[in-house]
């Protein structure tokens, strides 16, 4: 057996051992899937992909402020037009699942930078820290946001 064949055999054995010892590593829990809905929305917000954010909402989305899916789309459009660069930092992301219902809570730190060509552009402008409480339902196999409430931290 050549050195390359021995190396390949050792690699195969290691892969097999890892697969046997850690079978659950690649499996996502329902809580992980709920968290992914939130982190995907975070990434979409930073890329200003309104459609991706709205697609995470159930058709029946309704929140305590009276917003529906279309209202959320309009709010996002206005916000994104007013801020050329948005960065979203999530903290304290927690998720719990009970059958086909789930809740997620987290804080989002929003910052923005203006593109004026000034050295001050390097320092982000704080847009605020918000506390979110999100309700989700599993609809056709996917977790969808059915309602969300949020408040600016420090303005309670």
VMD Tcl script that builds the backbone (N, CA, C; Angstrom):
set m [mol new atoms 468]
animate dup $m
set s [atomselect $m all]
$s set {name element resname resid chain x y z} {
  {N N UNK 1 A 0.857 -1.174 0.000}
  {CA C UNK 1 A 0.000 0.000 0.000}
  {C C UNK 1 A 0.902 1.235 0.000}
  {N N UNK 2 A 0.642 2.156 -0.921}
  {CA C UNK 2 A 1.456 3.371 -1.015}
  {C C UNK 2 A 1.062 4.352 0.093}
  {N N UNK 3 A 1.878 5.359 0.244}
  {CA C UNK 3 A 1.626 6.372 1.276}
  {C C UNK 3 A 0.299 7.097 1.011}
  {N N UNK 4 A -0.006 7.357 -0.242}
  {CA C UNK 4 A -1.252 8.045 -0.595}
  {C C UNK 4 A -2.452 7.165 -0.262}
  {N N UNK 5 A -2.349 5.867 -0.547}
  {CA C UNK 5 A -3.450 4.958 -0.255}
  {C C UNK 5 A -3.666 4.843 1.248}
  {N N UNK 6 A -2.543 4.801 2.015}
  {CA C UNK 6 A -2.667 4.744 3.482}
  {C C UNK 6 A -3.345 6.018 4.005}
  {N N UNK 7 A -2.922 7.165 3.474}
  {CA C UNK 7 A -3.505 8.438 3.885}
  {C C UNK 7 A -5.003 8.462 3.583}
  {N N UNK 8 A -5.385 8.032 2.385}
  {CA C UNK 8 A -6.797 8.003 2.002}
  {C C UNK 8 A -7.585 7.059 2.909}
  {N N UNK 9 A -7.003 5.902 3.233}
  {CA C UNK 9 A -7.678 4.940 4.103}
  {C C UNK 9 A -7.877 5.519 5.501}
  {N N UNK 10 A -6.861 6.206 6.020}
  {CA C UNK 10 A -6.958 6.818 7.352}
  {C C UNK 10 A -8.042 7.889 7.346}
  {N N UNK 11 A -8.090 8.703 6.282}
  {CA C UNK 11 A -9.114 9.747 6.179}
  {C C UNK 11 A -10.512 9.135 6.169}
  {N N UNK 12 A -10.690 8.058 5.421}
  {CA C UNK 12 A -11.995 7.393 5.370}
  {C C UNK 12 A -12.402 6.857 6.729}
  {N N UNK 13 A -11.453 6.267 7.432}
  {CA C UNK 13 A -11.739 5.743 8.771}
  {C C UNK 13 A -12.117 6.881 9.707}
  {N N UNK 14 A -11.392 7.999 9.650}
  {CA C UNK 14 A -11.708 9.142 10.511}
  {C C UNK 14 A -13.100 9.706 10.214}
  {N N UNK 15 A -13.437 9.809 8.954}
  {CA C UNK 15 A -14.776 10.291 8.576}
  {C C UNK 15 A -15.846 9.350 9.110}
  {N N UNK 16 A -15.621 8.051 8.979}
  {CA C UNK 16 A -16.579 7.066 9.473}
  {C C UNK 16 A -16.728 7.156 10.987}
  {N N UNK 17 A -15.612 7.301 11.703}
  {CA C UNK 17 A -15.652 7.404 13.162}
  {C C UNK 17 A -16.423 8.657 13.584}
  {N N UNK 18 A -16.132 9.780 12.946}
  {CA C UNK 18 A -16.836 11.023 13.282}
  {C C UNK 18 A -18.335 10.879 13.008}
  {N N UNK 19 A -18.688 10.252 11.898}
  {CA C UNK 19 A -20.102 10.069 11.555}
  {C C UNK 19 A -20.813 9.186 12.571}
  {N N UNK 20 A -20.135 8.184 13.089}
  {CA C UNK 20 A -20.742 7.281 14.060}
  {C C UNK 20 A -20.827 7.933 15.439}
  {N N UNK 21 A -19.764 8.625 15.844}
  {CA C UNK 21 A -19.730 9.207 17.176}
  {C C UNK 21 A -20.582 10.468 17.303}
  {N N UNK 22 A -20.733 11.213 16.217}
  {CA C UNK 22 A -21.453 12.485 16.269}
  {C C UNK 22 A -22.551 12.549 15.216}
  {N N UNK 23 A -23.507 11.642 15.275}
  {CA C UNK 23 A -24.532 11.630 14.233}
  {C C UNK 23 A -25.451 12.846 14.269}
  {N N UNK 24 A -25.612 13.459 15.419}
  {CA C UNK 24 A -26.535 14.580 15.534}
  {C C UNK 24 A -25.940 15.919 15.173}
  {N N UNK 25 A -24.673 15.970 14.870}
  {CA C UNK 25 A -24.039 17.255 14.604}
  {C C UNK 25 A -24.625 17.966 13.387}
  {N N UNK 26 A -25.033 17.217 12.417}
  {CA C UNK 26 A -25.527 17.852 11.209}
  {C C UNK 26 A -27.046 18.038 11.239}
  {N N UNK 27 A -27.688 17.545 12.257}
  {CA C UNK 27 A -29.132 17.629 12.357}
  {C C UNK 27 A -29.552 18.902 13.072}
  {N N UNK 28 A -30.428 19.656 12.447}
  {CA C UNK 28 A -30.925 20.882 13.056}
  {C C UNK 28 A -32.153 20.584 13.901}
  {N N UNK 29 A -32.182 21.158 15.082}
  {CA C UNK 29 A -33.379 21.055 15.911}
  {C C UNK 29 A -34.393 22.075 15.402}
  {N N UNK 30 A -35.626 21.946 15.850}
  {CA C UNK 30 A -36.649 22.922 15.469}
  {C C UNK 30 A -36.277 24.307 16.010}
  {N N UNK 31 A -35.668 24.358 17.197}
  {CA C UNK 31 A -35.213 25.637 17.746}
  {C C UNK 31 A -34.166 26.257 16.826}
  {N N UNK 32 A -33.252 25.427 16.300}
  {CA C UNK 32 A -32.239 25.921 15.366}
  {C C UNK 32 A -32.892 26.484 14.100}
  {N N UNK 33 A -33.934 25.819 13.631}
  {CA C UNK 33 A -34.633 26.287 12.419}
  {C C UNK 33 A -35.324 27.625 12.670}
  {N N UNK 34 A -35.898 27.779 13.860}
  {CA C UNK 34 A -36.537 29.048 14.213}
  {C C UNK 34 A -35.472 30.146 14.278}
  {N N UNK 35 A -34.353 29.862 14.906}
  {CA C UNK 35 A -33.269 30.852 14.981}
  {C C UNK 35 A -32.764 31.217 13.589}
  {N N UNK 36 A -32.754 30.244 12.689}
  {CA C UNK 36 A -32.294 30.511 11.321}
  {C C UNK 36 A -33.225 31.477 10.599}
  {N N UNK 37 A -34.522 31.409 10.873}
  {CA C UNK 37 A -35.454 32.378 10.290}
  {C C UNK 37 A -35.034 33.792 10.696}
  {N N UNK 38 A -34.669 33.955 11.967}
  {CA C UNK 38 A -34.278 35.267 12.484}
  {C C UNK 38 A -32.939 35.703 11.886}
  {N N UNK 39 A -31.945 34.813 11.871}
  {CA C UNK 39 A -30.630 35.200 11.339}
  {C C UNK 39 A -30.672 35.413 9.830}
  {N N UNK 40 A -31.544 34.684 9.124}
  {CA C UNK 40 A -31.713 34.935 7.688}
  {C C UNK 40 A -32.313 36.319 7.455}
  {N N UNK 41 A -33.253 36.719 8.318}
  {CA C UNK 41 A -33.844 38.054 8.208}
  {C C UNK 41 A -32.800 39.123 8.522}
  {N N UNK 42 A -31.925 38.829 9.475}
  {CA C UNK 42 A -30.825 39.741 9.793}
  {C C UNK 42 A -29.954 39.967 8.555}
  {N N UNK 43 A -29.550 38.882 7.911}
  {CA C UNK 43 A -28.711 38.985 6.715}
  {C C UNK 43 A -29.446 39.717 5.592}
  {N N UNK 44 A -30.727 39.430 5.427}
  {CA C UNK 44 A -31.515 40.088 4.382}
  {C C UNK 44 A -31.627 41.591 4.662}
  {N N UNK 45 A -31.757 41.977 5.917}
  {CA C UNK 45 A -31.835 43.397 6.261}
  {C C UNK 45 A -30.535 44.106 5.903}
  {N N UNK 46 A -29.415 43.471 6.185}
  {CA C UNK 46 A -28.127 44.086 5.861}
  {C C UNK 46 A -27.928 44.210 4.352}
  {N N UNK 47 A -28.551 43.325 3.589}
  {CA C UNK 47 A -28.461 43.380 2.122}
  {C C UNK 47 A -29.636 44.148 1.514}
  {N N UNK 48 A -30.518 44.645 2.375}
  {CA C UNK 48 A -31.718 45.385 1.961}
  {C C UNK 48 A -32.586 44.560 1.015}
  {N N UNK 49 A -32.719 43.288 1.325}
  {CA C UNK 49 A -33.540 42.384 0.524}
  {C C UNK 49 A -34.920 42.271 1.157}
  {N N UNK 50 A -35.757 43.235 0.852}
  {CA C UNK 50 A -37.086 43.327 1.455}
  {C C UNK 50 A -37.893 42.060 1.176}
  {N N UNK 51 A -37.822 41.551 -0.038}
  {CA C UNK 51 A -38.607 40.371 -0.399}
  {C C UNK 51 A -38.284 39.179 0.515}
  {N N UNK 52 A -37.004 38.971 0.819}
  {CA C UNK 52 A -36.641 37.847 1.694}
  {C C UNK 52 A -37.224 38.024 3.096}
  {N N UNK 53 A -37.210 39.248 3.577}
  {CA C UNK 53 A -37.760 39.494 4.913}
  {C C UNK 53 A -39.268 39.255 4.903}
  {N N UNK 54 A -39.949 39.812 3.932}
  {CA C UNK 54 A -41.408 39.671 3.851}
  {C C UNK 54 A -41.792 38.212 3.618}
  {N N UNK 55 A -40.995 37.457 2.872}
  {CA C UNK 55 A -41.282 36.033 2.653}
  {C C UNK 55 A -41.182 35.212 3.938}
  {N N UNK 56 A -40.496 35.735 4.942}
  {CA C UNK 56 A -40.419 35.040 6.233}
  {C C UNK 56 A -41.685 35.252 7.055}
  {N N UNK 57 A -42.545 36.164 6.595}
  {CA C UNK 57 A -43.788 36.454 7.304}
  {C C UNK 57 A -44.917 35.587 6.762}
  {N N UNK 58 A -45.767 35.122 7.657}
  {CA C UNK 58 A -46.963 34.377 7.242}
  {C C UNK 58 A -47.889 35.328 6.494}
  {N N UNK 59 A -48.691 34.771 5.594}
  {CA C UNK 59 A -49.683 35.584 4.878}
  {C C UNK 59 A -50.626 36.280 5.854}
  {N N UNK 60 A -50.851 35.657 6.994}
  {CA C UNK 60 A -51.779 36.183 8.002}
  {C C UNK 60 A -51.066 37.053 9.046}
  {N N UNK 61 A -49.820 37.448 8.785}
  {CA C UNK 61 A -49.050 38.242 9.751}
  {C C UNK 61 A -49.863 39.431 10.235}
  {N N UNK 62 A -49.852 39.611 11.542}
  {CA C UNK 62 A -50.508 40.753 12.166}
  {C C UNK 62 A -49.811 40.984 13.501}
  {N N UNK 63 A -49.464 42.239 13.774}
  {CA C UNK 63 A -48.775 42.498 15.041}
  {C C UNK 63 A -49.573 43.485 15.894}
  {N N UNK 64 A -49.171 43.677 17.137}
  {CA C UNK 64 A -49.914 44.555 18.050}
  {C C UNK 64 A -50.024 46.005 17.574}
  {N N UNK 65 A -49.152 46.418 16.664}
  {CA C UNK 65 A -49.218 47.784 16.138}
  {C C UNK 65 A -50.205 47.898 14.978}
  {N N UNK 66 A -50.797 46.754 14.595}
  {CA C UNK 66 A -51.765 46.748 13.516}
  {C C UNK 66 A -51.150 46.552 12.133}
  {N N UNK 67 A -49.855 46.229 12.083}
  {CA C UNK 67 A -49.185 46.027 10.798}
  {C C UNK 67 A -49.493 44.648 10.234}
  {N N UNK 68 A -49.631 44.590 8.906}
  {CA C UNK 68 A -49.716 43.317 8.197}
  {C C UNK 68 A -48.469 43.202 7.310}
  {N N UNK 69 A -48.419 42.177 6.469}
  {CA C UNK 69 A -47.237 41.969 5.619}
  {C C UNK 69 A -46.922 43.192 4.755}
  {N N UNK 70 A -47.939 43.768 4.142}
  {CA C UNK 70 A -47.728 44.911 3.250}
  {C C UNK 70 A -47.234 46.128 4.023}
  {N N UNK 71 A -47.759 46.324 5.222}
  {CA C UNK 71 A -47.301 47.435 6.056}
  {C C UNK 71 A -45.826 47.269 6.410}
  {N N UNK 72 A -45.433 46.055 6.750}
  {CA C UNK 72 A -44.031 45.783 7.076}
  {C C UNK 72 A -43.150 46.073 5.863}
  {N N UNK 73 A -43.606 45.664 4.687}
  {CA C UNK 73 A -42.839 45.913 3.464}
  {C C UNK 73 A -42.632 47.416 3.263}
  {N N UNK 74 A -43.680 48.200 3.475}
  {CA C UNK 74 A -43.585 49.652 3.304}
  {C C UNK 74 A -42.644 50.285 4.328}
  {N N UNK 75 A -42.722 49.837 5.574}
  {CA C UNK 75 A -41.844 50.365 6.621}
  {C C UNK 75 A -40.386 50.062 6.268}
  {N N UNK 76 A -40.118 48.834 5.840}
  {CA C UNK 76 A -38.752 48.463 5.464}
  {C C UNK 76 A -38.256 49.304 4.294}
  {N N UNK 77 A -39.091 49.500 3.311}
  {CA C UNK 77 A -38.709 50.296 2.144}
  {C C UNK 77 A -38.308 51.705 2.572}
  {N N UNK 78 A -39.112 52.330 3.393}
  {CA C UNK 78 A -38.795 53.677 3.872}
  {C C UNK 78 A -37.514 53.716 4.682}
  {N N UNK 79 A -37.352 52.727 5.532}
  {CA C UNK 79 A -36.161 52.657 6.382}
  {C C UNK 79 A -34.911 52.465 5.531}
  {N N UNK 80 A -34.980 51.562 4.566}
  {CA C UNK 80 A -33.813 51.269 3.726}
  {C C UNK 80 A -33.475 52.448 2.819}
  {N N UNK 81 A -34.472 53.177 2.349}
  {CA C UNK 81 A -34.199 54.359 1.522}
  {C C UNK 81 A -33.525 55.461 2.339}
  {N N UNK 82 A -33.869 55.543 3.609}
  {CA C UNK 82 A -33.316 56.581 4.471}
  {C C UNK 82 A -31.940 56.284 5.034}
  {N N UNK 83 A -31.491 55.051 4.923}
  {CA C UNK 83 A -30.195 54.649 5.486}
  {C C UNK 83 A -29.421 53.838 4.446}
  {N N UNK 84 A -28.393 54.438 3.843}
  {CA C UNK 84 A -27.667 53.750 2.768}
  {C C UNK 84 A -26.989 52.454 3.188}
  {N N UNK 85 A -26.524 52.374 4.411}
  {CA C UNK 85 A -25.830 51.165 4.884}
  {C C UNK 85 A -26.379 50.824 6.249}
  {N N UNK 86 A -26.851 49.586 6.385}
  {CA C UNK 86 A -27.408 49.144 7.667}
  {C C UNK 86 A -26.677 47.888 8.114}
  {N N UNK 87 A -26.331 47.867 9.385}
  {CA C UNK 87 A -25.734 46.685 9.982}
  {C C UNK 87 A -26.611 46.278 11.163}
  {N N UNK 88 A -26.849 44.981 11.283}
  {CA C UNK 88 A -27.702 44.458 12.350}
  {C C UNK 88 A -26.887 43.460 13.168}
  {N N UNK 89 A -26.808 43.701 14.459}
  {CA C UNK 89 A -26.146 42.780 15.381}
  {C C UNK 89 A -27.218 42.173 16.272}
  {N N UNK 90 A -27.294 40.856 16.323}
  {CA C UNK 90 A -28.269 40.188 17.183}
  {C C UNK 90 A -27.593 39.728 18.459}
  {N N UNK 91 A -28.285 39.916 19.574}
  {CA C UNK 91 A -27.806 39.417 20.861}
  {C C UNK 91 A -28.965 38.738 21.579}
  {N N UNK 92 A -28.614 37.874 22.499}
  {CA C UNK 92 A -29.591 37.193 23.348}
  {C C UNK 92 A -30.670 36.457 22.549}
  {N N UNK 93 A -30.314 35.859 21.419}
  {CA C UNK 93 A -31.293 35.136 20.602}
  {C C UNK 93 A -31.669 33.827 21.287}
  {N N UNK 94 A -32.953 33.700 21.600}
  {CA C UNK 94 A -33.485 32.488 22.234}
  {C C UNK 94 A -34.708 32.034 21.450}
  {N N UNK 95 A -34.895 30.735 21.381}
  {CA C UNK 95 A -36.062 30.199 20.685}
  {C C UNK 95 A -36.623 29.038 21.486}
  {N N UNK 96 A -37.948 28.924 21.479}
  {CA C UNK 96 A -38.605 27.775 22.092}
  {C C UNK 96 A -39.704 27.317 21.146}
  {N N UNK 97 A -39.877 26.004 21.112}
  {CA C UNK 97 A -40.850 25.406 20.199}
  {C C UNK 97 A -41.827 24.568 21.006}
  {N N UNK 98 A -43.100 24.681 20.644}
  {CA C UNK 98 A -44.147 23.864 21.246}
  {C C UNK 98 A -45.037 23.371 20.112}
  {N N UNK 99 A -44.707 22.201 19.587}
  {CA C UNK 99 A -45.457 21.656 18.461}
  {C C UNK 99 A -45.240 22.467 17.202}
  {N N UNK 100 A -46.325 23.013 16.671}
  {CA C UNK 100 A -46.247 23.808 15.436}
  {C C UNK 100 A -46.172 25.306 15.723}
  {N N UNK 101 A -45.962 25.668 16.985}
  {CA C UNK 101 A -45.821 27.075 17.370}
  {C C UNK 101 A -44.448 27.291 17.980}
  {N N UNK 102 A -43.943 28.497 17.809}
  {CA C UNK 102 A -42.632 28.817 18.374}
  {C C UNK 102 A -42.585 30.290 18.743}
  {N N UNK 103 A -41.646 30.585 19.606}
  {CA C UNK 103 A -41.388 31.972 19.999}
  {C C UNK 103 A -39.888 32.193 19.928}
  {N N UNK 104 A -39.521 33.391 19.530}
  {CA C UNK 104 A -38.116 33.790 19.538}
  {C C UNK 104 A -38.042 35.166 20.180}
  {N N UNK 105 A -37.003 35.367 20.945}
  {CA C UNK 105 A -36.774 36.688 21.518}
  {C C UNK 105 A -35.303 37.020 21.327}
  {N N UNK 106 A -35.039 38.299 21.138}
  {CA C UNK 106 A -33.662 38.733 20.917}
  {C C UNK 106 A -33.599 40.250 21.001}
  {N N UNK 107 A -32.378 40.742 21.047}
  {CA C UNK 107 A -32.142 42.168 20.914}
  {C C UNK 107 A -31.419 42.388 19.603}
  {N N UNK 108 A -31.756 43.469 18.933}
  {CA C UNK 108 A -31.096 43.831 17.681}
  {C C UNK 108 A -30.489 45.221 17.846}
  {N N UNK 109 A -29.207 45.302 17.577}
  {CA C UNK 109 A -28.511 46.578 17.587}
  {C C UNK 109 A -28.381 47.000 16.128}
  {N N UNK 110 A -28.965 48.141 15.785}
  {CA C UNK 110 A -28.941 48.635 14.409}
  {C C UNK 110 A -27.996 49.817 14.310}
  {N N UNK 111 A -27.129 49.772 13.300}
  {CA C UNK 111 A -26.250 50.902 13.033}
  {C C UNK 111 A -26.328 51.221 11.551}
  {N N UNK 112 A -25.965 52.446 11.234}
  {CA C UNK 112 A -25.985 52.882 9.845}
  {C C UNK 112 A -24.772 53.751 9.589}
  {N N UNK 113 A -24.334 53.761 8.352}
  {CA C UNK 113 A -23.258 54.647 7.930}
  {C C UNK 113 A -23.728 55.420 6.725}
  {N N UNK 114 A -23.367 56.663 6.674}
  {CA C UNK 114 A -23.733 57.480 5.523}
  {C C UNK 114 A -22.542 57.506 4.570}
  {N N UNK 115 A -22.805 57.549 3.289}
  {CA C UNK 115 A -21.744 57.556 2.297}
  {C C UNK 115 A -21.549 58.979 1.783}
  {N N UNK 116 A -20.873 59.805 2.590}
  {CA C UNK 116 A -20.647 61.194 2.191}
  {C C UNK 116 A -19.210 61.429 1.766}
  {N N UNK 117 A -18.343 60.458 1.947}
  {CA C UNK 117 A -16.936 60.624 1.601}
  {C C UNK 117 A -16.129 61.215 2.733}
  {N N UNK 118 A -16.724 61.424 3.868}
  {CA C UNK 118 A -16.053 62.015 5.017}
  {C C UNK 118 A -15.423 60.925 5.879}
  {N N UNK 119 A -14.311 61.233 6.559}
  {CA C UNK 119 A -13.729 60.261 7.491}
  {C C UNK 119 A -14.709 59.854 8.593}
  {N N UNK 120 A -15.686 60.702 8.868}
  {CA C UNK 120 A -16.689 60.381 9.893}
  {C C UNK 120 A -17.546 59.191 9.474}
  {N N UNK 121 A -17.530 58.845 8.183}
  {CA C UNK 121 A -18.311 57.704 7.700}
  {C C UNK 121 A -17.852 56.397 8.326}
  {N N UNK 122 A -16.624 56.367 8.805}
  {CA C UNK 122 A -16.068 55.151 9.384}
  {C C UNK 122 A -16.776 54.810 10.693}
  {N N UNK 123 A -17.219 55.824 11.408}
  {CA C UNK 123 A -17.906 55.618 12.687}
  {C C UNK 123 A -19.395 55.467 12.404}
  {N N UNK 124 A -19.966 54.322 12.741}
  {CA C UNK 124 A -21.386 54.119 12.442}
  {C C UNK 124 A -22.285 54.989 13.307}
  {N N UNK 125 A -23.394 55.362 12.738}
  {CA C UNK 125 A -24.429 56.101 13.452}
  {C C UNK 125 A -25.339 55.063 14.101}
  {N N UNK 126 A -25.604 55.231 15.368}
  {CA C UNK 126 A -26.476 54.288 16.051}
  {C C UNK 126 A -27.923 54.557 15.681}
  {N N UNK 127 A -28.615 53.511 15.269}
  {CA C UNK 127 A -30.035 53.623 14.968}
  {C C UNK 127 A -30.870 53.094 16.121}
  {N N UNK 128 A -30.219 52.469 17.079}
  {CA C UNK 128 A -30.933 52.027 18.256}
  {C C UNK 128 A -30.775 50.558 18.574}
  {N N UNK 129 A -31.181 50.233 19.782}
  {CA C UNK 129 A -31.204 48.860 20.257}
  {C C UNK 129 A -32.668 48.527 20.516}
  {N N UNK 130 A -33.118 47.429 19.928}
  {CA C UNK 130 A -34.520 47.035 20.031}
  {C C UNK 130 A -34.642 45.642 20.617}
  {N N UNK 131 A -35.666 45.451 21.432}
  {CA C UNK 131 A -35.986 44.139 21.987}
  {C C UNK 131 A -37.177 43.600 21.203}
  {N N UNK 132 A -37.011 42.386 20.659}
  {CA C UNK 132 A -38.056 41.762 19.846}
  {C C UNK 132 A -38.606 40.523 20.532}
  {N N UNK 133 A -39.895 40.309 20.362}
  {CA C UNK 133 A -40.554 39.075 20.766}
  {C C UNK 133 A -41.354 38.633 19.536}
  {N N UNK 134 A -41.017 37.476 18.997}
  {CA C UNK 134 A -41.559 37.031 17.716}
  {C C UNK 134 A -42.309 35.715 17.905}
  {N N UNK 135 A -43.495 35.616 17.317}
  {CA C UNK 135 A -44.274 34.373 17.309}
  {C C UNK 135 A -44.205 33.782 15.906}
  {N N UNK 136 A -44.026 32.459 15.844}
  {CA C UNK 136 A -43.946 31.773 14.559}
  {C C UNK 136 A -44.841 30.550 14.577}
  {N N UNK 137 A -45.294 30.149 13.405}
  {CA C UNK 137 A -46.033 28.900 13.226}
  {C C UNK 137 A -45.381 28.130 12.092}
  {N N UNK 138 A -45.440 26.820 12.195}
  {CA C UNK 138 A -44.936 25.985 11.121}
  {C C UNK 138 A -46.051 25.848 10.095}
  {N N UNK 139 A -45.788 26.360 8.892}
  {CA C UNK 139 A -46.784 26.381 7.826}
  {C C UNK 139 A -46.181 25.681 6.613}
  {N N UNK 140 A -46.806 24.599 6.192}
  {CA C UNK 140 A -46.311 23.810 5.050}
  {C C UNK 140 A -44.844 23.434 5.221}
  {N N UNK 141 A -44.464 23.103 6.448}
  {CA C UNK 141 A -43.102 22.639 6.725}
  {C C UNK 141 A -42.084 23.728 6.997}
  {N N UNK 142 A -42.472 24.997 6.853}
  {CA C UNK 142 A -41.544 26.108 7.086}
  {C C UNK 142 A -42.024 26.959 8.259}
  {N N UNK 143 A -41.073 27.471 9.030}
  {CA C UNK 143 A -41.412 28.383 10.104}
  {C C UNK 143 A -41.654 29.763 9.521}
  {N N UNK 144 A -42.805 30.344 9.843}
  {CA C UNK 144 A -43.182 31.677 9.364}
  {C C UNK 144 A -43.545 32.557 10.554}
  {N N UNK 145 A -43.146 33.808 10.484}
  {CA C UNK 145 A -43.455 34.769 11.543}
  {C C UNK 145 A -44.918 35.176 11.415}
  {N N UNK 146 A -45.673 34.988 12.496}
  {CA C UNK 146 A -47.090 35.339 12.489}
  {C C UNK 146 A -47.356 36.660 13.198}
  {N N UNK 147 A -46.445 37.046 14.079}
  {CA C UNK 147 A -46.589 38.309 14.791}
  {C C UNK 147 A -45.247 38.670 15.412}
  {N N UNK 148 A -45.054 39.951 15.631}
  {CA C UNK 148 A -43.832 40.407 16.297}
  {C C UNK 148 A -44.134 41.684 17.058}
  {N N UNK 149 A -43.518 41.799 18.206}
  {CA C UNK 149 A -43.601 43.058 18.940}
  {C C UNK 149 A -42.173 43.504 19.218}
  {N N UNK 150 A -41.972 44.787 19.278}
  {CA C UNK 150 A -40.639 45.305 19.515}
  {C C UNK 150 A -40.741 46.646 20.220}
  {N N UNK 151 A -39.689 46.948 20.941}
  {CA C UNK 151 A -39.603 48.221 21.627}
  {C C UNK 151 A -38.140 48.634 21.686}
  {N N UNK 152 A -37.926 49.917 21.645}
  {CA C UNK 152 A -36.577 50.436 21.740}
  {C C UNK 152 A -36.117 50.292 23.185}
  {N N UNK 153 A -34.948 49.701 23.381}
  {CA C UNK 153 A -34.418 49.503 24.735}
  {C C UNK 153 A -34.123 50.860 25.342}
  {N N UNK 154 A -34.585 51.050 26.562}
  {CA C UNK 154 A -34.359 52.311 27.256}
  {C C UNK 154 A -35.506 53.293 27.125}
  {N N UNK 155 A -36.519 52.956 26.346}
  {CA C UNK 155 A -37.675 53.837 26.175}
  {C C UNK 155 A -38.946 53.184 26.674}
  {N N UNK 156 A -38.851 52.405 27.722}
  {CA C UNK 156 A -40.008 51.658 28.230}
  {C C UNK 156 A -40.893 52.503 29.093}
}
mol reanalyze $m
mol bondsrecalc $m
mol representation Tube
mol addrep $m
